[in-house]
Amino acid sequence: MGIFLFAEQVLNGLQLGTMLFLMASGLTLVFGIMNLVNLAHGSFYMMGAYFAATLFKLTGSLVLAAAGAFVGVLVLGMALEIAILHSFYRRDHLDQVLATFGMILFFNELVRMVWGPQAYFLALPEALNGSVELIPGAPYPIYRLIIIVAGLTVALGLYLLISRSRIGMLIRAGASNRTMIEALGVNIRVLFTVVFGLGAALAGLAGTMAGPLLAVQVGMGDSVLITTLVVIVIGGIGSVRGAFLASLLVGLSDTFGRMLLPASLAEMTIYILMAVILYRRPQGLFPAHG
Amino acid sequence: MAKSISPRAVLGLLLALALLALPPVALSLGEPFYIGLASRMLVFALAAMSLDLILGYGGLVCFGHAAFLGVGAYVVGILGHHAAEQTLLFGILPGTTSGWVTWPLAMLCAGFMAFLIGLVSVRTQGLYFIMITLAFAQMAYFFFVTLKGYGGDDGLSLGQRSTFSDLVSLRDKSTFYYVTLTMAVLVGGGLIKVTRSRFGMVLRGIKENERRMLHIGIPTFRYKVAAFTLAGAVAGLAGALLANQANFVSPAMMHWTRSGELIVMVILGGMGSLLGPAAGAVVFLTLEEVLSAYTEHWQIILGPLLILVVYFARQGLYGMLPRRRADR
């Protein structure tokens, strides 16, 4: 394998990894803090992509579309949390899996009714469509680089938010002892709603960014949801740091698996990776709680 | 639907009569379609019962049960394919359509796969277990998707249904229904026996408090793997029946949403009761049938309905009949 091809594949792996991290961070935060398994997280990804595609058609501006989709999914996530999901925080995981499974069915069908079964394709504006030569002689698409930078920025932002800010302190405190922090006079309900909405919005952002790379279609959230679940399980459910490293690990191994292995094995790479890791460490790489 | 052992003799007798009378009644009404639908319900009742053994009794939330169903179906499909093409499997084994061979083999293959998956996955707990079983099911799904020699994504048509020497011909809808009914009653009854045996008690104990079971000297790991294997084998049989019912096998049978639907059937019927999940399967397929006749977008109703069931009717249908079945 040439050094150029290798570098390109590493970048592709990073791009997939950062995208997965946008999904995984929200899912793992919601699990770690509210103890909620949310299968409908993939639906937020799908809704983000559809919101962005529609707004892009209306306004012609990618920035406006992305911002609108982010806010749209934020509101949708918070509304769902307030209306339904908050009453499932104290239920067991099986109930949560089933209820959010019901939401997936609902959202997939809703999208099919509103936008129709055919796939949308988003065209990139000229400015983002080119490529740059990071290493002389090896051009790489600008758009994919933007995704990597955006993903890393979000990762850094989350790190600062959680471990350096006051809100982050409350979130961490709420995760380790909910009753105590309520007794100290913090409105944990509102905090949870905000965290849930933020996680949903990040999933929506991932969907928005995936739009120009993949087809925007019904059920697009399902496959990415399963990959995301693999990520957070490998990383240790509830650990944002684990999710970050596992995202990159899964992104890279999936990319290289597809390049090096025969087709039948390539699709299975990440699942084999997960099975091996769980066999060695049943709690994932970075167990969040003890 | 193992109503034969129900203590509610009258109710059981009525149910038995209804089940036996279904094909002739459907035929006389000129609605043979319902015989096929009823066979499908019985198959899923069997699959739901096998899942209930590990989910309801063992507390193992398996989110990949459809994989065992699919493997069982593919055993019938692949051997039938080689029989039709007159080719050899792996270059040595001739194909066959004989159910004497394929049905037990379907159970064996699915059971062996469940054994291997169980060895790895029952070491994990809670959500990790849910996810690892899902991951294994995805592996099986993609394995069959990429198996181009057997149709890949498009699946494989069965040239003919399984044969049982000259004893019965499954080509006839009613005969197939009665064979499925017999299987469901025998195996379902067997599962009920298992849950009432010492093995079943240990399984329940593990669900309640695994550490305690471990400390009174019970090798819980082995029990869990054994239960997982048994459930996989029964699901494999259901898969073999399903392949025959549909005359078709495809990876879609083991799609993760199918595993989700199986869990829904168990919860809908009331987990940990075996008969409940069997009824849950019937209700689920009826809902699917009724709603999809009403609107093509039936899932938009099913989704919220599911949330309501989980929210309000935690005990499932079985839990709604406490007094009638209280003497169990």
Interface residues (C-beta under 8 A of the other chain):
Chain A: F31 V37 I84 S87 F88 H93 L94 D95 V97 L98 A99 F101 G102 M103 I104 L105 F106 F107 N108 E109 L110 R112 M113 D222 I226 L229 V230 V233 I237 A263 S264 E267 M268 Y271 I272 M274 A275 L278 Y279 P282 Q283 G284
Chain B: V61 F63 V120 S121 R123 T124 Q125 G126 L127 Y128 I130 M131 I132 L134 A135 F136 Q138 M139 F142 F143 V145 T146 L147 W256 T257 G260 I263 V264 I267 H297 W298 Q299 I300 L302 G303 P304 L305 L306 I307 V310 Y311 R314
